[in-house]
Amino acid sequence: GESVGLHLPTLSVQEGDNSIINCAYSNSASDYFIWYKQESGKGPQFIIDIRSNMDKRQGQRVTVLLNKTVKHLSLQIAATQPGDSAVYFCAESGGNDYKLSFGAGTTVTVRA
Amino acid sequence: DVKVTQSSRYLVKRTGEKVFLECVQDMDHENMFWYRQDPGLGLRLIYFSYDVKMKEKGDIPEGYSVSREKKERFSLILESASTNQTSMYLCASLQRSGANVLTFGAGSRLTVL
């Protein structure tokens, strides 16, 4: 299948700073992208999603940016808090296919 | 609050044993999925089901089978467990209409000795 990858497996962030988590995808037909957060001992939880007809979408303290030209997706977390420490996954699907392909995940650690 | 419940959080089995992982969702979702999660590999799709008694292979179906006799329940079966099936198994469900937002269970960590 197509690959979805994250640039860095780990990210250490100072509390209060902004975090940027990157993801690259290879499937040109992908038209739906989603970010999940997985805290220790829990299943992944939805954070935010974006369709390919958009470049940017904002949620509460999070922003997803999509650059279709270079097949790049990023998640920005504003004013990172200790509760943001988790593994973050990007995922994509294309066309009528509702199956999601996941990246390997980035572990974010917030330093006090 | 919508829920996907995986009945077993931790299991330890021996090589060759038959293993059942159960998943129940209370959202009346049509689609259900089984993923396995391994460090550095992310989530990989094993099987999914888009309706009762319907199933389709995902990316890594070898060594697994599934059962969906009722809409709310999706079972993953390891006919003869092997050590390379030691992993975290995640069940998810999805409503057919709308965005592809999966709701995940908390996971079942399986160790095969």
Interface residues (C-beta under 8 A of the other chain):
Chain A: G1 V4 P9 Y32 I34 Y36 G41 K42 G43 P44 Q45 F46 D49 F89 A91 S93 Y98 K99 L100 S101 F102 G103 A104 G105
Chain B: V4 N31 F33 Y35 G40 L41 G42 L43 R44 L45 F48 G58 D59 L90 A92 L94 R96 A99 N100 V101 L102 T103 F104 G105 A106 G107
